[in-house]
Amino acid sequence: MSNVDLEIKRRRLRCLGHVLRMPQDSIPKVALRWTPPGKRKRGPPKMTWRQSLMAEQLKEMGLSWGEAQASAKDRTLWRSFVVALCPTVDEEDK
């Protein structure tokens, strides 16, 4: 995986942890859980940010959505998950 891919992955996970620690009525957290009403156009369903996170990162971490929410509450635990999956260039050199 290239450095750019790792950086994108790391930032997405850090952002997810930040949003999961927010209060339940905050706009980003509500938007994360929101499902738009009505029907979609024909074709394959669009993938939401939450679905892409669940499919990519959370499966690598071995976490379900509920476990990820509980883990994100503990900042040091969440940070250790992010560092383990996405080491930065400085951490790879050590």
Phi and psi restraints in degrees (range 20) as a CNS / XPLOR table:
assign (resid 1 and name C) (resid 2 and name N)
       (resid 2 and name CA) (resid 2 and name C) 1.0 -76.8 20.0 2
assign (resid 2 and name N) (resid 2 and name CA)
       (resid 2 and name C) (resid 3 and name N) 1.0 166.5 20.0 2
assign (resid 2 and name C) (resid 3 and name N)
       (resid 3 and name CA) (resid 3 and name C) 1.0 -61.9 20.0 2
assign (resid 3 and name N) (resid 3 and name CA)
       (resid 3 and name C) (resid 4 and name N) 1.0 -35.2 20.0 2
assign (resid 3 and name C) (resid 4 and name N)
       (resid 4 and name CA) (resid 4 and name C) 1.0 -66.7 20.0 2
assign (resid 4 and name N) (resid 4 and name CA)
       (resid 4 and name C) (resid 5 and name N) 1.0 -44.1 20.0 2
assign (resid 4 and name C) (resid 5 and name N)
       (resid 5 and name CA) (resid 5 and name C) 1.0 -61.4 20.0 2
assign (resid 5 and name N) (resid 5 and name CA)
       (resid 5 and name C) (resid 6 and name N) 1.0 -43.2 20.0 2
assign (resid 5 and name C) (resid 6 and name N)
       (resid 6 and name CA) (resid 6 and name C) 1.0 -64.5 20.0 2
assign (resid 6 and name N) (resid 6 and name CA)
       (resid 6 and name C) (resid 7 and name N) 1.0 -39.3 20.0 2
assign (resid 6 and name C) (resid 7 and name N)
       (resid 7 and name CA) (resid 7 and name C) 1.0 -66.5 20.0 2
assign (resid 7 and name N) (resid 7 and name CA)
       (resid 7 and name C) (resid 8 and name N) 1.0 -41.2 20.0 2
assign (resid 7 and name C) (resid 8 and name N)
       (resid 8 and name CA) (resid 8 and name C) 1.0 -62.8 20.0 2
assign (resid 8 and name N) (resid 8 and name CA)
       (resid 8 and name C) (resid 9 and name N) 1.0 -46.3 20.0 2
assign (resid 8 and name C) (resid 9 and name N)
       (resid 9 and name CA) (resid 9 and name C) 1.0 -61.5 20.0 2
assign (resid 9 and name N) (resid 9 and name CA)
       (resid 9 and name C) (resid 10 and name N) 1.0 -44.3 20.0 2
assign (resid 9 and name C) (resid 10 and name N)
       (resid 10 and name CA) (resid 10 and name C) 1.0 -62.2 20.0 2
assign (resid 10 and name N) (resid 10 and name CA)
       (resid 10 and name C) (resid 11 and name N) 1.0 -44.1 20.0 2
assign (resid 10 and name C) (resid 11 and name N)
       (resid 11 and name CA) (resid 11 and name C) 1.0 -67.7 20.0 2
assign (resid 11 and name N) (resid 11 and name CA)
       (resid 11 and name C) (resid 12 and name N) 1.0 -37.2 20.0 2
assign (resid 11 and name C) (resid 12 and name N)
       (resid 12 and name CA) (resid 12 and name C) 1.0 -63.8 20.0 2
assign (resid 12 and name N) (resid 12 and name CA)
       (resid 12 and name C) (resid 13 and name N) 1.0 -42.5 20.0 2
assign (resid 12 and name C) (resid 13 and name N)
       (resid 13 and name CA) (resid 13 and name C) 1.0 -68.3 20.0 2
assign (resid 13 and name N) (resid 13 and name CA)
       (resid 13 and name C) (resid 14 and name N) 1.0 -39.6 20.0 2
assign (resid 13 and name C) (resid 14 and name N)
       (resid 14 and name CA) (resid 14 and name C) 1.0 -64.5 20.0 2
assign (resid 14 and name N) (resid 14 and name CA)
       (resid 14 and name C) (resid 15 and name N) 1.0 -40.5 20.0 2
assign (resid 14 and name C) (resid 15 and name N)
       (resid 15 and name CA) (resid 15 and name C) 1.0 -64.7 20.0 2
assign (resid 15 and name N) (resid 15 and name CA)
       (resid 15 and name C) (resid 16 and name N) 1.0 -42.1 20.0 2
assign (resid 15 and name C) (resid 16 and name N)
       (resid 16 and name CA) (resid 16 and name C) 1.0 -60.8 20.0 2
assign (resid 16 and name N) (resid 16 and name CA)
       (resid 16 and name C) (resid 17 and name N) 1.0 -44.8 20.0 2
assign (resid 16 and name C) (resid 17 and name N)
       (resid 17 and name CA) (resid 17 and name C) 1.0 -60.2 20.0 2
assign (resid 17 and name N) (resid 17 and name CA)
       (resid 17 and name C) (resid 18 and name N) 1.0 -41.3 20.0 2
assign (resid 17 and name C) (resid 18 and name N)
       (resid 18 and name CA) (resid 18 and name C) 1.0 -62.0 20.0 2
assign (resid 18 and name N) (resid 18 and name CA)
       (resid 18 and name C) (resid 19 and name N) 1.0 -46.2 20.0 2
assign (resid 18 and name C) (resid 19 and name N)
       (resid 19 and name CA) (resid 19 and name C) 1.0 -67.5 20.0 2
assign (resid 19 and name N) (resid 19 and name CA)
       (resid 19 and name C) (resid 20 and name N) 1.0 -39.6 20.0 2
assign (resid 19 and name C) (resid 20 and name N)
       (resid 20 and name CA) (resid 20 and name C) 1.0 -67.7 20.0 2
assign (resid 20 and name N) (resid 20 and name CA)
       (resid 20 and name C) (resid 21 and name N) 1.0 -23.8 20.0 2
assign (resid 20 and name C) (resid 21 and name N)
       (resid 21 and name CA) (resid 21 and name C) 1.0 -84.4 20.0 2
assign (resid 21 and name N) (resid 21 and name CA)
       (resid 21 and name C) (resid 22 and name N) 1.0 -8.3 20.0 2
assign (resid 21 and name C) (resid 22 and name N)
       (resid 22 and name CA) (resid 22 and name C) 1.0 -71.9 20.0 2
assign (resid 22 and name N) (resid 22 and name CA)
       (resid 22 and name C) (resid 23 and name N) 1.0 160.6 20.0 2
assign (resid 22 and name C) (resid 23 and name N)
       (resid 23 and name CA) (resid 23 and name C) 1.0 -62.1 20.0 2
assign (resid 23 and name N) (resid 23 and name CA)
       (resid 23 and name C) (resid 24 and name N) 1.0 155.5 20.0 2
assign (resid 23 and name C) (resid 24 and name N)
       (resid 24 and name CA) (resid 24 and name C) 1.0 -59.7 20.0 2
assign (resid 24 and name N) (resid 24 and name CA)
       (resid 24 and name C) (resid 25 and name N) 1.0 -31.0 20.0 2
assign (resid 24 and name C) (resid 25 and name N)
       (resid 25 and name CA) (resid 25 and name C) 1.0 -94.1 20.0 2
assign (resid 25 and name N) (resid 25 and name CA)
       (resid 25 and name C) (resid 26 and name N) 1.0 8.2 20.0 2
assign (resid 25 and name C) (resid 26 and name N)
       (resid 26 and name CA) (resid 26 and name C) 1.0 -72.8 20.0 2
assign (resid 26 and name N) (resid 26 and name CA)
       (resid 26 and name C) (resid 27 and name N) 1.0 148.3 20.0 2
assign (resid 26 and name C) (resid 27 and name N)
       (resid 27 and name CA) (resid 27 and name C) 1.0 -60.8 20.0 2
assign (resid 27 and name N) (resid 27 and name CA)
       (resid 27 and name C) (resid 28 and name N) 1.0 -46.4 20.0 2
assign (resid 27 and name C) (resid 28 and name N)
       (resid 28 and name CA) (resid 28 and name C) 1.0 -61.5 20.0 2
assign (resid 28 and name N) (resid 28 and name CA)
       (resid 28 and name C) (resid 29 and name N) 1.0 -37.1 20.0 2
assign (resid 28 and name C) (resid 29 and name N)
       (resid 29 and name CA) (resid 29 and name C) 1.0 -71.5 20.0 2
assign (resid 29 and name N) (resid 29 and name CA)
       (resid 29 and name C) (resid 30 and name N) 1.0 -38.6 20.0 2
assign (resid 29 and name C) (resid 30 and name N)
       (resid 30 and name CA) (resid 30 and name C) 1.0 -64.2 20.0 2
assign (resid 30 and name N) (resid 30 and name CA)
       (resid 30 and name C) (resid 31 and name N) 1.0 -41.9 20.0 2
assign (resid 30 and name C) (resid 31 and name N)
       (resid 31 and name CA) (resid 31 and name C) 1.0 -65.3 20.0 2
assign (resid 31 and name N) (resid 31 and name CA)
       (resid 31 and name C) (resid 32 and name N) 1.0 -32.4 20.0 2
assign (resid 31 and name C) (resid 32 and name N)
       (resid 32 and name CA) (resid 32 and name C) 1.0 -66.1 20.0 2
assign (resid 32 and name N) (resid 32 and name CA)
       (resid 32 and name C) (resid 33 and name N) 1.0 -35.3 20.0 2
assign (resid 32 and name C) (resid 33 and name N)
       (resid 33 and name CA) (resid 33 and name C) 1.0 -89.6 20.0 2
assign (resid 33 and name N) (resid 33 and name CA)
       (resid 33 and name C) (resid 34 and name N) 1.0 -12.8 20.0 2
assign (resid 33 and name C) (resid 34 and name N)
       (resid 34 and name CA) (resid 34 and name C) 1.0 -69.9 20.0 2
assign (resid 34 and name N) (resid 34 and name CA)
       (resid 34 and name C) (resid 35 and name N) 1.0 137.7 20.0 2
assign (resid 34 and name C) (resid 35 and name N)
       (resid 35 and name CA) (resid 35 and name C) 1.0 -119.5 20.0 2
assign (resid 35 and name N) (resid 35 and name CA)
       (resid 35 and name C) (resid 36 and name N) 1.0 123.2 20.0 2
assign (resid 35 and name C) (resid 36 and name N)
       (resid 36 and name CA) (resid 36 and name C) 1.0 -66.4 20.0 2
assign (resid 36 and name N) (resid 36 and name CA)
       (resid 36 and name C) (resid 37 and name N) 1.0 141.5 20.0 2
assign (resid 36 and name C) (resid 37 and name N)
       (resid 37 and name CA) (resid 37 and name C) 1.0 -77.4 20.0 2
assign (resid 37 and name N) (resid 37 and name CA)
       (resid 37 and name C) (resid 38 and name N) 1.0 163.6 20.0 2
assign (resid 37 and name C) (resid 38 and name N)
       (resid 38 and name CA) (resid 38 and name C) 1.0 92.0 20.0 2
assign (resid 38 and name N) (resid 38 and name CA)
       (resid 38 and name C) (resid 39 and name N) 1.0 -176.4 20.0 2
assign (resid 38 and name C) (resid 39 and name N)
       (resid 39 and name CA) (resid 39 and name C) 1.0 -98.7 20.0 2
assign (resid 39 and name N) (resid 39 and name CA)
       (resid 39 and name C) (resid 40 and name N) 1.0 153.4 20.0 2
assign (resid 39 and name C) (resid 40 and name N)
       (resid 40 and name CA) (resid 40 and name C) 1.0 -97.8 20.0 2
assign (resid 40 and name N) (resid 40 and name CA)
       (resid 40 and name C) (resid 41 and name N) 1.0 166.3 20.0 2
assign (resid 40 and name C) (resid 41 and name N)
       (resid 41 and name CA) (resid 41 and name C) 1.0 -68.3 20.0 2
assign (resid 41 and name N) (resid 41 and name CA)
       (resid 41 and name C) (resid 42 and name N) 1.0 164.1 20.0 2
assign (resid 41 and name C) (resid 42 and name N)
       (resid 42 and name CA) (resid 42 and name C) 1.0 -69.3 20.0 2
assign (resid 42 and name N) (resid 42 and name CA)
       (resid 42 and name C) (resid 43 and name N) 1.0 161.0 20.0 2
assign (resid 42 and name C) (resid 43 and name N)
       (resid 43 and name CA) (resid 43 and name C) 1.0 115.4 20.0 2
assign (resid 43 and name N) (resid 43 and name CA)
       (resid 43 and name C) (resid 44 and name N) 1.0 -179.1 20.0 2
assign (resid 43 and name C) (resid 44 and name N)
       (resid 44 and name CA) (resid 44 and name C) 1.0 -67.0 20.0 2
assign (resid 44 and name N) (resid 44 and name CA)
       (resid 44 and name C) (resid 45 and name N) 1.0 146.5 20.0 2
assign (resid 44 and name C) (resid 45 and name N)
       (resid 45 and name CA) (resid 45 and name C) 1.0 -66.3 20.0 2
assign (resid 45 and name N) (resid 45 and name CA)
       (resid 45 and name C) (resid 46 and name N) 1.0 147.3 20.0 2
assign (resid 45 and name C) (resid 46 and name N)
       (resid 46 and name CA) (resid 46 and name C) 1.0 -73.7 20.0 2
assign (resid 46 and name N) (resid 46 and name CA)
       (resid 46 and name C) (resid 47 and name N) 1.0 144.7 20.0 2
assign (resid 46 and name C) (resid 47 and name N)
       (resid 47 and name CA) (resid 47 and name C) 1.0 -91.9 20.0 2
assign (resid 47 and name N) (resid 47 and name CA)
       (resid 47 and name C) (resid 48 and name N) 1.0 127.2 20.0 2
assign (resid 47 and name C) (resid 48 and name N)
       (resid 48 and name CA) (resid 48 and name C) 1.0 -83.6 20.0 2
assign (resid 48 and name N) (resid 48 and name CA)
       (resid 48 and name C) (resid 49 and name N) 1.0 168.8 20.0 2
assign (resid 48 and name C) (resid 49 and name N)
       (resid 49 and name CA) (resid 49 and name C) 1.0 -62.6 20.0 2
assign (resid 49 and name N) (resid 49 and name CA)
       (resid 49 and name C) (resid 50 and name N) 1.0 -40.5 20.0 2
assign (resid 49 and name C) (resid 50 and name N)
       (resid 50 and name CA) (resid 50 and name C) 1.0 -63.4 20.0 2
assign (resid 50 and name N) (resid 50 and name CA)
       (resid 50 and name C) (resid 51 and name N) 1.0 -44.1 20.0 2
assign (resid 50 and name C) (resid 51 and name N)
       (resid 51 and name CA) (resid 51 and name C) 1.0 -63.7 20.0 2
assign (resid 51 and name N) (resid 51 and name CA)
       (resid 51 and name C) (resid 52 and name N) 1.0 -39.8 20.0 2
assign (resid 51 and name C) (resid 52 and name N)
       (resid 52 and name CA) (resid 52 and name C) 1.0 -67.9 20.0 2
assign (resid 52 and name N) (resid 52 and name CA)
       (resid 52 and name C) (resid 53 and name N) 1.0 -37.3 20.0 2
assign (resid 52 and name C) (resid 53 and name N)
       (resid 53 and name CA) (resid 53 and name C) 1.0 -63.5 20.0 2
assign (resid 53 and name N) (resid 53 and name CA)
       (resid 53 and name C) (resid 54 and name N) 1.0 -43.6 20.0 2
assign (resid 53 and name C) (resid 54 and name N)
       (resid 54 and name CA) (resid 54 and name C) 1.0 -64.8 20.0 2
assign (resid 54 and name N) (resid 54 and name CA)
       (resid 54 and name C) (resid 55 and name N) 1.0 -41.1 20.0 2
assign (resid 54 and name C) (resid 55 and name N)
       (resid 55 and name CA) (resid 55 and name C) 1.0 -70.6 20.0 2
assign (resid 55 and name N) (resid 55 and name CA)
       (resid 55 and name C) (resid 56 and name N) 1.0 -36.4 20.0 2
assign (resid 55 and name C) (resid 56 and name N)
       (resid 56 and name CA) (resid 56 and name C) 1.0 -96.1 20.0 2
assign (resid 56 and name N) (resid 56 and name CA)
       (resid 56 and name C) (resid 57 and name N) 1.0 -71.9 20.0 2
assign (resid 56 and name C) (resid 57 and name N)
       (resid 57 and name CA) (resid 57 and name C) 1.0 -74.8 20.0 2
assign (resid 57 and name N) (resid 57 and name CA)
       (resid 57 and name C) (resid 58 and name N) 1.0 -46.0 20.0 2
assign (resid 57 and name C) (resid 58 and name N)
       (resid 58 and name CA) (resid 58 and name C) 1.0 -66.7 20.0 2
assign (resid 58 and name N) (resid 58 and name CA)
       (resid 58 and name C) (resid 59 and name N) 1.0 -32.6 20.0 2
assign (resid 58 and name C) (resid 59 and name N)
       (resid 59 and name CA) (resid 59 and name C) 1.0 -66.9 20.0 2
assign (resid 59 and name N) (resid 59 and name CA)
       (resid 59 and name C) (resid 60 and name N) 1.0 -38.0 20.0 2
assign (resid 59 and name C) (resid 60 and name N)
       (resid 60 and name CA) (resid 60 and name C) 1.0 -64.3 20.0 2
assign (resid 60 and name N) (resid 60 and name CA)
       (resid 60 and name C) (resid 61 and name N) 1.0 -35.9 20.0 2
assign (resid 60 and name C) (resid 61 and name N)
       (resid 61 and name CA) (resid 61 and name C) 1.0 -77.1 20.0 2
assign (resid 61 and name N) (resid 61 and name CA)
       (resid 61 and name C) (resid 62 and name N) 1.0 -16.5 20.0 2
assign (resid 61 and name C) (resid 62 and name N)
       (resid 62 and name CA) (resid 62 and name C) 1.0 75.1 20.0 2
assign (resid 62 and name N) (resid 62 and name CA)
       (resid 62 and name C) (resid 63 and name N) 1.0 31.8 20.0 2
assign (resid 62 and name C) (resid 63 and name N)
       (resid 63 and name CA) (resid 63 and name C) 1.0 -118.9 20.0 2
assign (resid 63 and name N) (resid 63 and name CA)
       (resid 63 and name C) (resid 64 and name N) 1.0 146.5 20.0 2
assign (resid 63 and name C) (resid 64 and name N)
       (resid 64 and name CA) (resid 64 and name C) 1.0 -87.4 20.0 2
assign (resid 64 and name N) (resid 64 and name CA)
       (resid 64 and name C) (resid 65 and name N) 1.0 174.8 20.0 2
assign (resid 64 and name C) (resid 65 and name N)
       (resid 65 and name CA) (resid 65 and name C) 1.0 -62.6 20.0 2
assign (resid 65 and name N) (resid 65 and name CA)
       (resid 65 and name C) (resid 66 and name N) 1.0 -43.6 20.0 2
assign (resid 65 and name C) (resid 66 and name N)
       (resid 66 and name CA) (resid 66 and name C) 1.0 -64.6 20.0 2
assign (resid 66 and name N) (resid 66 and name CA)
       (resid 66 and name C) (resid 67 and name N) 1.0 -40.9 20.0 2
assign (resid 66 and name C) (resid 67 and name N)
       (resid 67 and name CA) (resid 67 and name C) 1.0 -65.2 20.0 2
assign (resid 67 and name N) (resid 67 and name CA)
       (resid 67 and name C) (resid 68 and name N) 1.0 -36.3 20.0 2
assign (resid 67 and name C) (resid 68 and name N)
       (resid 68 and name CA) (resid 68 and name C) 1.0 -65.3 20.0 2
assign (resid 68 and name N) (resid 68 and name CA)
       (resid 68 and name C) (resid 69 and name N) 1.0 -40.8 20.0 2
assign (resid 68 and name C) (resid 69 and name N)
       (resid 69 and name CA) (resid 69 and name C) 1.0 -62.9 20.0 2
assign (resid 69 and name N) (resid 69 and name CA)
       (resid 69 and name C) (resid 70 and name N) 1.0 -42.3 20.0 2
assign (resid 69 and name C) (resid 70 and name N)
       (resid 70 and name CA) (resid 70 and name C) 1.0 -69.2 20.0 2
assign (resid 70 and name N) (resid 70 and name CA)
       (resid 70 and name C) (resid 71 and name N) 1.0 -39.3 20.0 2
assign (resid 70 and name C) (resid 71 and name N)
       (resid 71 and name CA) (resid 71 and name C) 1.0 -68.3 20.0 2
assign (resid 71 and name N) (resid 71 and name CA)
       (resid 71 and name C) (resid 72 and name N) 1.0 -34.9 20.0 2
assign (resid 71 and name C) (resid 72 and name N)
       (resid 72 and name CA) (resid 72 and name C) 1.0 -67.5 20.0 2
assign (resid 72 and name N) (resid 72 and name CA)
       (resid 72 and name C) (resid 73 and name N) 1.0 -23.9 20.0 2
assign (resid 72 and name C) (resid 73 and name N)
       (resid 73 and name CA) (resid 73 and name C) 1.0 -62.9 20.0 2
assign (resid 73 and name N) (resid 73 and name CA)
       (resid 73 and name C) (resid 74 and name N) 1.0 -32.4 20.0 2
assign (resid 73 and name C) (resid 74 and name N)
       (resid 74 and name CA) (resid 74 and name C) 1.0 -94.2 20.0 2
assign (resid 74 and name N) (resid 74 and name CA)
       (resid 74 and name C) (resid 75 and name N) 1.0 104.2 20.0 2
assign (resid 74 and name C) (resid 75 and name N)
       (resid 75 and name CA) (resid 75 and name C) 1.0 -60.0 20.0 2
assign (resid 75 and name N) (resid 75 and name CA)
       (resid 75 and name C) (resid 76 and name N) 1.0 -41.0 20.0 2
assign (resid 75 and name C) (resid 76 and name N)
       (resid 76 and name CA) (resid 76 and name C) 1.0 -67.7 20.0 2
assign (resid 76 and name N) (resid 76 and name CA)
       (resid 76 and name C) (resid 77 and name N) 1.0 -38.0 20.0 2
assign (resid 76 and name C) (resid 77 and name N)
       (resid 77 and name CA) (resid 77 and name C) 1.0 -64.8 20.0 2
assign (resid 77 and name N) (resid 77 and name CA)
       (resid 77 and name C) (resid 78 and name N) 1.0 -46.0 20.0 2
assign (resid 77 and name C) (resid 78 and name N)
       (resid 78 and name CA) (resid 78 and name C) 1.0 -63.5 20.0 2
assign (resid 78 and name N) (resid 78 and name CA)
       (resid 78 and name C) (resid 79 and name N) 1.0 -42.5 20.0 2
assign (resid 78 and name C) (resid 79 and name N)
       (resid 79 and name CA) (resid 79 and name C) 1.0 -61.5 20.0 2
assign (resid 79 and name N) (resid 79 and name CA)
       (resid 79 and name C) (resid 80 and name N) 1.0 -37.8 20.0 2
assign (resid 79 and name C) (resid 80 and name N)
       (resid 80 and name CA) (resid 80 and name C) 1.0 -66.6 20.0 2
assign (resid 80 and name N) (resid 80 and name CA)
       (resid 80 and name C) (resid 81 and name N) 1.0 -35.7 20.0 2
assign (resid 80 and name C) (resid 81 and name N)
       (resid 81 and name CA) (resid 81 and name C) 1.0 -62.7 20.0 2
assign (resid 81 and name N) (resid 81 and name CA)
       (resid 81 and name C) (resid 82 and name N) 1.0 -46.2 20.0 2
assign (resid 81 and name C) (resid 82 and name N)
       (resid 82 and name CA) (resid 82 and name C) 1.0 -64.2 20.0 2
assign (resid 82 and name N) (resid 82 and name CA)
       (resid 82 and name C) (resid 83 and name N) 1.0 -44.4 20.0 2
assign (resid 82 and name C) (resid 83 and name N)
       (resid 83 and name CA) (resid 83 and name C) 1.0 -66.0 20.0 2
assign (resid 83 and name N) (resid 83 and name CA)
       (resid 83 and name C) (resid 84 and name N) 1.0 -37.5 20.0 2
assign (resid 83 and name C) (resid 84 and name N)
       (resid 84 and name CA) (resid 84 and name C) 1.0 -66.4 20.0 2
assign (resid 84 and name N) (resid 84 and name CA)
       (resid 84 and name C) (resid 85 and name N) 1.0 -38.5 20.0 2
assign (resid 84 and name C) (resid 85 and name N)
       (resid 85 and name CA) (resid 85 and name C) 1.0 -84.0 20.0 2
assign (resid 85 and name N) (resid 85 and name CA)
       (resid 85 and name C) (resid 86 and name N) 1.0 -31.3 20.0 2
assign (resid 85 and name C) (resid 86 and name N)
       (resid 86 and name CA) (resid 86 and name C) 1.0 -132.2 20.0 2
assign (resid 86 and name N) (resid 86 and name CA)
       (resid 86 and name C) (resid 87 and name N) 1.0 74.5 20.0 2
assign (resid 86 and name C) (resid 87 and name N)
       (resid 87 and name CA) (resid 87 and name C) 1.0 -66.9 20.0 2
assign (resid 87 and name N) (resid 87 and name CA)
       (resid 87 and name C) (resid 88 and name N) 1.0 140.6 20.0 2
assign (resid 87 and name C) (resid 88 and name N)
       (resid 88 and name CA) (resid 88 and name C) 1.0 -79.5 20.0 2
assign (resid 88 and name N) (resid 88 and name CA)
       (resid 88 and name C) (resid 89 and name N) 1.0 171.0 20.0 2
assign (resid 88 and name C) (resid 89 and name N)
       (resid 89 and name CA) (resid 89 and name C) 1.0 -59.6 20.0 2
assign (resid 89 and name N) (resid 89 and name CA)
       (resid 89 and name C) (resid 90 and name N) 1.0 -41.0 20.0 2
assign (resid 89 and name C) (resid 90 and name N)
       (resid 90 and name CA) (resid 90 and name C) 1.0 -63.3 20.0 2
assign (resid 90 and name N) (resid 90 and name CA)
       (resid 90 and name C) (resid 91 and name N) 1.0 -38.9 20.0 2
assign (resid 90 and name C) (resid 91 and name N)
       (resid 91 and name CA) (resid 91 and name C) 1.0 -73.9 20.0 2
assign (resid 91 and name N) (resid 91 and name CA)
       (resid 91 and name C) (resid 92 and name N) 1.0 -28.4 20.0 2
assign (resid 91 and name C) (resid 92 and name N)
       (resid 92 and name CA) (resid 92 and name C) 1.0 -69.7 20.0 2
assign (resid 92 and name N) (resid 92 and name CA)
       (resid 92 and name C) (resid 93 and name N) 1.0 -30.9 20.0 2
assign (resid 92 and name C) (resid 93 and name N)
       (resid 93 and name CA) (resid 93 and name C) 1.0 -73.5 20.0 2
assign (resid 93 and name N) (resid 93 and name CA)
       (resid 93 and name C) (resid 94 and name N) 1.0 -25.0 20.0 2
